């Protein structure tokens, strides 16, 4: 008999962050690397302008 899934209560602390993935190319090997950062949701557009 399968167990019933129990809902968990979420805290509101992590909802203000957005995961941003940027692609960078290595000068030595010409390979692509992906850089992942968490940015506050309000600052995403400013972060991507860099």
N, CA, C and O atoms as a Tripos MOL2 file, in Angstrom:
@<TRIPOS>MOLECULE
protein
  200   199    50     0     0
PROTEIN
NO_CHARGES

@<TRIPOS>ATOM
      1 N           0.8360   -1.1760    0.0000 N.3       1 UNK1
      2 CA          0.0000    0.0000    0.0000 C.3       1 UNK1
      3 C           0.8870    1.2480    0.0000 C.2       1 UNK1
      4 O           1.8310    1.3340    0.7860 O.2       1 UNK1
      5 N           0.5970    2.1960   -0.8580 N.am      2 UNK2
      6 CA          1.4240    3.3920   -0.9980 C.3       2 UNK2
      7 C           1.1650    4.3630    0.1430 C.2       2 UNK2
      8 O           0.0610    4.4400    0.6810 O.2       2 UNK2
      9 N           2.2050    5.0990    0.4970 N.am      3 UNK3
     10 CA          2.0600    6.1050    1.5480 C.3       3 UNK3
     11 C           1.4900    7.3890    0.9620 C.2       3 UNK3
     12 O           1.7480    7.7310   -0.1920 O.2       3 UNK3
     13 N           0.7300    8.0770    1.7580 N.am      4 UNK4
     14 CA          0.1430    9.3420    1.3340 C.3       4 UNK4
     15 C           1.1860   10.4480    1.4650 C.2       4 UNK4
     16 O           1.8730   10.5390    2.4820 O.2       4 UNK4
     17 N           1.3040   11.2810    0.4460 N.am      5 UNK5
     18 CA          2.2550   12.3910    0.4890 C.3       5 UNK5
     19 C           1.7480   13.4510    1.4590 C.2       5 UNK5
     20 O           0.5650   13.7940    1.4630 O.2       5 UNK5
     21 N           2.6520   13.9590    2.2720 N.am      6 UNK6
     22 CA          2.2860   14.9660    3.2600 C.3       6 UNK6
     23 C           2.7690   16.3200    2.7640 C.2       6 UNK6
     24 O           3.9370   16.4750    2.4090 O.2       6 UNK6
     25 N           1.8800   17.2910    2.7390 N.am      7 UNK7
     26 CA          2.2450   18.6360    2.2900 C.3       7 UNK7
     27 C           3.1230   19.2990    3.3440 C.2       7 UNK7
     28 O           2.9010   19.1330    4.5430 O.2       7 UNK7
     29 N           4.1120   20.0450    2.8900 N.am      8 UNK8
     30 CA          4.9870   20.7650    3.8070 C.3       8 UNK8
     31 C           4.6830   22.2470    3.7400 C.2       8 UNK8
     32 O           4.2260   22.7540    2.7150 O.2       8 UNK8
     33 N           4.9330   22.9220    4.8140 N.am      9 UNK9
     34 CA          4.7120   24.3640    4.8610 C.3       9 UNK9
     35 C           5.9680   25.0670    4.3790 C.2       9 UNK9
     36 O           7.0700   24.7620    4.8350 O.2       9 UNK9
     37 N           5.8080   25.9890    3.4750 N.am     10 UNK10
     38 CA          6.9520   26.7360    2.9540 C.3      10 UNK10
     39 C           7.1340   28.0280    3.7260 C.2      10 UNK10
     40 O           6.1740   28.6330    4.2020 O.2      10 UNK10
     41 N           8.3770   28.4300    3.8390 N.am     11 UNK11
     42 CA          8.6490   29.7360    4.4250 C.3      11 UNK11
     43 C           8.7300   30.7500    3.3000 C.2      11 UNK11
     44 O           9.0460   30.3840    2.1680 O.2      11 UNK11
     45 N           8.4570   31.9880    3.5740 N.am     12 UNK12
     46 CA          8.4310   33.0120    2.5320 C.3      12 UNK12
     47 C           9.8060   33.6250    2.2960 C.2      12 UNK12
     48 O           9.9130   34.5820    1.5300 O.2      12 UNK12
     49 N          10.8510   33.1170    2.9170 N.am     13 UNK13
     50 CA         12.1740   33.7130    2.7950 C.3      13 UNK13
     51 C          12.8240   33.5320    1.4370 C.2      13 UNK13
     52 O          13.6010   34.3960    1.0330 O.2      13 UNK13
     53 N          12.5500   32.4510    0.7030 N.am     14 UNK14
     54 CA         13.2360   32.1730   -0.5460 C.3      14 UNK14
     55 C          12.4960   32.5990   -1.7890 C.2      14 UNK14
     56 O          12.9780   32.3490   -2.8940 O.2      14 UNK14
     57 N          11.3600   33.2250   -1.6600 N.am     15 UNK15
     58 CA         10.5700   33.5590   -2.8380 C.3      15 UNK15
     59 C          11.0890   34.7790   -3.5750 C.2      15 UNK15
     60 O          10.7020   35.0030   -4.7220 O.2      15 UNK15
     61 N          11.9470   35.5730   -2.9610 N.am     16 UNK16
     62 CA         12.4140   36.7990   -3.5840 C.3      16 UNK16
     63 C          13.6590   36.6160   -4.4240 C.2      16 UNK16
     64 O          14.2640   37.6070   -4.8340 O.2      16 UNK16
     65 N          14.0690   35.3770   -4.6980 N.am     17 UNK17
     66 CA         15.2960   35.1270   -5.4520 C.3      17 UNK17
     67 C          14.9820   34.4900   -6.7980 C.2      17 UNK17
     68 O          14.0150   33.7400   -6.9380 O.2      17 UNK17
     69 N          15.8170   34.8020   -7.7850 N.am     18 UNK18
     70 CA         15.6940   34.2330   -9.1210 C.3      18 UNK18
     71 C          17.0340   33.6320   -9.5090 C.2      18 UNK18
     72 O          18.0790   34.2350   -9.2630 O.2      18 UNK18
     73 N          17.0140   32.4540  -10.1100 N.am     19 UNK19
     74 CA         18.2400   31.7970  -10.5570 C.3      19 UNK19
     75 C          18.5770   32.2940  -11.9540 C.2      19 UNK19
     76 O          17.7710   32.1760  -12.8770 O.2      19 UNK19
     77 N          19.7790   32.8530  -12.1040 N.am     20 UNK20
     78 CA         20.2330   33.3850  -13.3880 C.3      20 UNK20
     79 C          21.3770   32.5080  -13.8810 C.2      20 UNK20
     80 O          22.3400   32.2620  -13.1540 O.2      20 UNK20
     81 N          21.2650   32.0380  -15.1200 N.am     21 UNK21
     82 CA         22.3020   31.1960  -15.7180 C.3      21 UNK21
     83 C          22.9250   31.9660  -16.8690 C.2      21 UNK21
     84 O          22.2330   32.3500  -17.8130 O.2      21 UNK21
     85 N          24.2430   32.1950  -16.7920 N.am     22 UNK22
     86 CA         24.9580   32.9150  -17.8410 C.3      22 UNK22
     87 C          25.9280   31.9680  -18.5300 C.2      22 UNK22
     88 O          26.5220   31.0980  -17.8930 O.2      22 UNK22
     89 N          26.0820   32.1460  -19.8330 N.am     23 UNK23
     90 CA         26.9910   31.3200  -20.6090 C.3      23 UNK23
     91 C          28.2640   32.1160  -20.8720 C.2      23 UNK23
     92 O          28.2080   33.2440  -21.3620 O.2      23 UNK23
     93 N          29.4100   31.5260  -20.5460 N.am     24 UNK24
     94 CA         30.7000   32.1660  -20.7670 C.3      24 UNK24
     95 C          31.5640   31.2440  -21.6100 C.2      24 UNK24
     96 O          31.5010   30.0220  -21.4790 O.2      24 UNK24
     97 N          32.3660   31.8400  -22.4720 N.am     25 UNK25
     98 CA         33.2470   31.0540  -23.3300 C.3      25 UNK25
     99 C          34.6860   31.1770  -22.8320 C.2      25 UNK25
    100 O          35.1670   32.2820  -22.5830 O.2      25 UNK25
    101 N          35.3640   30.0550  -22.6890 N.am     26 UNK26
    102 CA         36.7450   30.0260  -22.2360 C.3      26 UNK26
    103 C          37.6660   30.4580  -23.3740 C.2      26 UNK26
    104 O          37.5080   30.0210  -24.5140 O.2      26 UNK26
    105 N          38.6210   31.3130  -23.0530 N.am     27 UNK27
    106 CA         39.5590   31.7760  -24.0810 C.3      27 UNK27
    107 C          40.5760   30.6950  -24.4470 C.2      27 UNK27
    108 O          41.0460   30.6500  -25.5840 O.2      27 UNK27
    109 N          40.9170   29.8300  -23.5020 N.am     28 UNK28
    110 CA         41.9190   28.8010  -23.7500 C.3      28 UNK28
    111 C          41.3830   27.6590  -24.6130 C.2      28 UNK28
    112 O          42.0190   27.2640  -25.5900 O.2      28 UNK28
    113 N          40.2190   27.1340  -24.2530 N.am     29 UNK29
    114 CA         39.7140   25.9330  -24.9200 C.3      29 UNK29
    115 C          38.5240   26.1910  -25.8360 C.2      29 UNK29
    116 O          38.0740   25.2790  -26.5290 O.2      29 UNK29
    117 N          38.0110   27.4110  -25.8540 N.am     30 UNK30
    118 CA         36.8170   27.7760  -26.6270 C.3      30 UNK30
    119 C          35.5920   26.9540  -26.2350 C.2      30 UNK30
    120 O          34.6450   26.8320  -27.0110 O.2      30 UNK30
    121 N          35.6160   26.3970  -25.0380 N.am     31 UNK31
    122 CA         34.4660   25.6420  -24.5400 C.3      31 UNK31
    123 C          33.5400   26.5820  -23.7670 C.2      31 UNK31
    124 O          33.9740   27.5960  -23.2200 O.2      31 UNK31
    125 N          32.2780   26.2290  -23.7360 N.am     32 UNK32
    126 CA         31.3050   27.0340  -23.0050 C.3      32 UNK32
    127 C          31.1860   26.5360  -21.5710 C.2      32 UNK32
    128 O          31.1940   25.3320  -21.3130 O.2      32 UNK32
    129 N          31.0740   27.4770  -20.6490 N.am     33 UNK33
    130 CA         30.8480   27.1660  -19.2400 C.3      33 UNK33
    131 C          29.6260   27.9470  -18.7840 C.2      33 UNK33
    132 O          29.3930   29.0710  -19.2270 O.2      33 UNK33
    133 N          28.8550   27.3480  -17.9030 N.am     34 UNK34
    134 CA         27.6400   27.9890  -17.4210 C.3      34 UNK34
    135 C          27.8320   28.4170  -15.9790 C.2      34 UNK34
    136 O          28.2330   27.6210  -15.1300 O.2      34 UNK34
    137 N          27.5430   29.6750  -15.7110 N.am     35 UNK35
    138 CA         27.7020   30.2540  -14.3880 C.3      35 UNK35
    139 C          26.3050   30.5060  -13.8140 C.2      35 UNK35
    140 O          25.5160   31.2490  -14.3980 O.2      35 UNK35
    141 N          26.0050   29.8890  -12.6730 N.am     36 UNK36
    142 CA         24.6890   30.0140  -12.0550 C.3      36 UNK36
    143 C          24.7890   30.8720  -10.8040 C.2      36 UNK36
    144 O          25.6400   30.6290   -9.9480 O.2      36 UNK36
    145 N          23.9260   31.8710  -10.6950 N.am     37 UNK37
    146 CA         23.8770   32.7240   -9.5180 C.3      37 UNK37
    147 C          22.4270   32.9820   -9.1440 C.2      37 UNK37
    148 O          21.5350   32.9260   -9.9900 O.2      37 UNK37
    149 N          22.2030   33.2640   -7.8740 N.am     38 UNK38
    150 CA         20.8840   33.6440   -7.3920 C.3      38 UNK38
    151 C          20.8870   35.1430   -7.1430 C.2      38 UNK38
    152 O          21.7460   35.6640   -6.4320 O.2      38 UNK38
    153 N          19.9240   35.8280   -7.7310 N.am     39 UNK39
    154 CA         19.8370   37.2830   -7.6800 C.3      39 UNK39
    155 C          18.4540   37.6440   -7.1450 C.2      39 UNK39
    156 O          17.4780   36.9680   -7.4690 O.2      39 UNK39
    157 N          18.3520   38.7060   -6.3240 N.am     40 UNK40
    158 CA         17.0200   39.1590   -5.9150 C.3      40 UNK40
    159 C          16.1750   39.4920   -7.1420 C.2      40 UNK40
    160 O          16.6840   40.0460   -8.1150 O.2      40 UNK40
    161 N          14.9010   39.1600   -7.0990 N.am     41 UNK41
    162 CA         14.0110   39.3050   -8.2510 C.3      41 UNK41
    163 C          13.9590   40.7420   -8.7590 C.2      41 UNK41
    164 O          13.8370   40.9640   -9.9640 O.2      41 UNK41
    165 N          14.0470   41.7050   -7.8730 N.am     42 UNK42
    166 CA         13.9780   43.1070   -8.2790 C.3      42 UNK42
    167 C          15.2080   43.5510   -9.0630 C.2      42 UNK42
    168 O          15.1230   44.5060   -9.8350 O.2      42 UNK42
    169 N          16.3500   42.8830   -8.8870 N.am     43 UNK43
    170 CA         17.6100   43.3130   -9.4950 C.3      43 UNK43
    171 C          18.0100   42.4990  -10.7190 C.2      43 UNK43
    172 O          19.1420   42.6320  -11.1840 O.2      43 UNK43
    173 N          17.1360   41.6690  -11.2530 N.am     44 UNK44
    174 CA         17.5010   40.7820  -12.3630 C.3      44 UNK44
    175 C          17.8650   41.5770  -13.6120 C.2      44 UNK44
    176 O          18.8810   41.2880  -14.2440 O.2      44 UNK44
    177 N          17.0630   42.5670  -13.9810 N.am     45 UNK45
    178 CA         17.3340   43.3370  -15.1960 C.3      45 UNK45
    179 C          18.6520   44.0900  -15.0930 C.2      45 UNK45
    180 O          19.3990   44.1640  -16.0690 O.2      45 UNK45
    181 N          18.9480   44.6490  -13.9300 N.am     46 UNK46
    182 CA         20.2160   45.3530  -13.7320 C.3      46 UNK46
    183 C          21.3930   44.3860  -13.8040 C.2      46 UNK46
    184 O          22.4430   44.7280  -14.3470 O.2      46 UNK46
    185 N          21.2260   43.1850  -13.2620 N.am     47 UNK47
    186 CA         22.2920   42.1910  -13.2710 C.3      47 UNK47
    187 C          22.6060   41.7290  -14.6910 C.2      47 UNK47
    188 O          23.7710   41.5190  -15.0280 O.2      47 UNK47
    189 N          21.5840   41.5700  -15.5230 N.am     48 UNK48
    190 CA         21.7910   41.0910  -16.8880 C.3      48 UNK48
    191 C          22.3590   42.1650  -17.8070 C.2      48 UNK48
    192 O          22.8870   41.8340  -18.8680 O.2      48 UNK48
    193 N          22.2700   43.4270  -17.4400 N.am     49 UNK49
    194 CA         22.8370   44.5010  -18.2520 C.3      49 UNK49
    195 C          24.3590   44.5110  -18.2000 C.2      49 UNK49
    196 O          25.0000   45.0550  -19.0990 O.2      49 UNK49
    197 N          24.9500   43.9170  -17.1610 N.am     50 UNK50
    198 CA         26.4090   43.9140  -16.9880 C.3      50 UNK50
    199 C          27.1000   43.1660  -18.0980 C.2      50 UNK50
    200 O          28.3270   43.0680  -18.1060 O.2      50 UNK50
@<TRIPOS>BOND
     1     1     2 1
     2     2     3 1
     3     3     4 2
     4     3     5 am
     5     5     6 1
     6     6     7 1
     7     7     8 2
     8     7     9 am
     9     9    10 1
    10    10    11 1
    11    11    12 2
    12    11    13 am
    13    13    14 1
    14    14    15 1
    15    15    16 2
    16    15    17 am
    17    17    18 1
    18    18    19 1
    19    19    20 2
    20    19    21 am
    21    21    22 1
    22    22    23 1
    23    23    24 2
    24    23    25 am
    25    25    26 1
    26    26    27 1
    27    27    28 2
    28    27    29 am
    29    29    30 1
    30    30    31 1
    31    31    32 2
    32    31    33 am
    33    33    34 1
    34    34    35 1
    35    35    36 2
    36    35    37 am
    37    37    38 1
    38    38    39 1
    39    39    40 2
    40    39    41 am
    41    41    42 1
    42    42    43 1
    43    43    44 2
    44    43    45 am
    45    45    46 1
    46    46    47 1
    47    47    48 2
    48    47    49 am
    49    49    50 1
    50    50    51 1
    51    51    52 2
    52    51    53 am
    53    53    54 1
    54    54    55 1
    55    55    56 2
    56    55    57 am
    57    57    58 1
    58    58    59 1
    59    59    60 2
    60    59    61 am
    61    61    62 1
    62    62    63 1
    63    63    64 2
    64    63    65 am
    65    65    66 1
    66    66    67 1
    67    67    68 2
    68    67    69 am
    69    69    70 1
    70    70    71 1
    71    71    72 2
    72    71    73 am
    73    73    74 1
    74    74    75 1
    75    75    76 2
    76    75    77 am
    77    77    78 1
    78    78    79 1
    79    79    80 2
    80    79    81 am
    81    81    82 1
    82    82    83 1
    83    83    84 2
    84    83    85 am
    85    85    86 1
    86    86    87 1
    87    87    88 2
    88    87    89 am
    89    89    90 1
    90    90    91 1
    91    91    92 2
    92    91    93 am
    93    93    94 1
    94    94    95 1
    95    95    96 2
    96    95    97 am
    97    97    98 1
    98    98    99 1
    99    99   100 2
   100    99   101 am
   101   101   102 1
   102   102   103 1
   103   103   104 2
   104   103   105 am
   105   105   106 1
   106   106   107 1
   107   107   108 2
   108   107   109 am
   109   109   110 1
   110   110   111 1
   111   111   112 2
   112   111   113 am
   113   113   114 1
   114   114   115 1
   115   115   116 2
   116   115   117 am
   117   117   118 1
   118   118   119 1
   119   119   120 2
   120   119   121 am
   121   121   122 1
   122   122   123 1
   123   123   124 2
   124   123   125 am
   125   125   126 1
   126   126   127 1
   127   127   128 2
   128   127   129 am
   129   129   130 1
   130   130   131 1
   131   131   132 2
   132   131   133 am
   133   133   134 1
   134   134   135 1
   135   135   136 2
   136   135   137 am
   137   137   138 1
   138   138   139 1
   139   139   140 2
   140   139   141 am
   141   141   142 1
   142   142   143 1
   143   143   144 2
   144   143   145 am
   145   145   146 1
   146   146   147 1
   147   147   148 2
   148   147   149 am
   149   149   150 1
   150   150   151 1
   151   151   152 2
   152   151   153 am
   153   153   154 1
   154   154   155 1
   155   155   156 2
   156   155   157 am
   157   157   158 1
   158   158   159 1
   159   159   160 2
   160   159   161 am
   161   161   162 1
   162   162   163 1
   163   163   164 2
   164   163   165 am
   165   165   166 1
   166   166   167 1
   167   167   168 2
   168   167   169 am
   169   169   170 1
   170   170   171 1
   171   171   172 2
   172   171   173 am
   173   173   174 1
   174   174   175 1
   175   175   176 2
   176   175   177 am
   177   177   178 1
   178   178   179 1
   179   179   180 2
   180   179   181 am
   181   181   182 1
   182   182   183 1
   183   183   184 2
   184   183   185 am
   185   185   186 1
   186   186   187 1
   187   187   188 2
   188   187   189 am
   189   189   190 1
   190   190   191 1
   191   191   192 2
   192   191   193 am
   193   193   194 1
   194   194   195 1
   195   195   196 2
   196   195   197 am
   197   197   198 1
   198   198   199 1
   199   199   200 2
@<TRIPOS>SUBSTRUCTURE
     1 UNK1         2 RESIDUE 1 A UNK
     2 UNK2         6 RESIDUE 1 A UNK
     3 UNK3        10 RESIDUE 1 A UNK
     4 UNK4        14 RESIDUE 1 A UNK
     5 UNK5        18 RESIDUE 1 A UNK
     6 UNK6        22 RESIDUE 1 A UNK
     7 UNK7        26 RESIDUE 1 A UNK
     8 UNK8        30 RESIDUE 1 A UNK
     9 UNK9        34 RESIDUE 1 A UNK
    10 UNK10       38 RESIDUE 1 A UNK
    11 UNK11       42 RESIDUE 1 A UNK
    12 UNK12       46 RESIDUE 1 A UNK
    13 UNK13       50 RESIDUE 1 A UNK
    14 UNK14       54 RESIDUE 1 A UNK
    15 UNK15       58 RESIDUE 1 A UNK
    16 UNK16       62 RESIDUE 1 A UNK
    17 UNK17       66 RESIDUE 1 A UNK
    18 UNK18       70 RESIDUE 1 A UNK
    19 UNK19       74 RESIDUE 1 A UNK
    20 UNK20       78 RESIDUE 1 A UNK
    21 UNK21       82 RESIDUE 1 A UNK
    22 UNK22       86 RESIDUE 1 A UNK
    23 UNK23       90 RESIDUE 1 A UNK
    24 UNK24       94 RESIDUE 1 A UNK
    25 UNK25       98 RESIDUE 1 A UNK
    26 UNK26      102 RESIDUE 1 A UNK
    27 UNK27      106 RESIDUE 1 A UNK
    28 UNK28      110 RESIDUE 1 A UNK
    29 UNK29      114 RESIDUE 1 A UNK
    30 UNK30      118 RESIDUE 1 A UNK
    31 UNK31      122 RESIDUE 1 A UNK
    32 UNK32      126 RESIDUE 1 A UNK
    33 UNK33      130 RESIDUE 1 A UNK
    34 UNK34      134 RESIDUE 1 A UNK
    35 UNK35      138 RESIDUE 1 A UNK
    36 UNK36      142 RESIDUE 1 A UNK
    37 UNK37      146 RESIDUE 1 A UNK
    38 UNK38      150 RESIDUE 1 A UNK
    39 UNK39      154 RESIDUE 1 A UNK
    40 UNK40      158 RESIDUE 1 A UNK
    41 UNK41      162 RESIDUE 1 A UNK
    42 UNK42      166 RESIDUE 1 A UNK
    43 UNK43      170 RESIDUE 1 A UNK
    44 UNK44      174 RESIDUE 1 A UNK
    45 UNK45      178 RESIDUE 1 A UNK
    46 UNK46      182 RESIDUE 1 A UNK
    47 UNK47      186 RESIDUE 1 A UNK
    48 UNK48      190 RESIDUE 1 A UNK
    49 UNK49      194 RESIDUE 1 A UNK
    50 UNK50      198 RESIDUE 1 A UNK
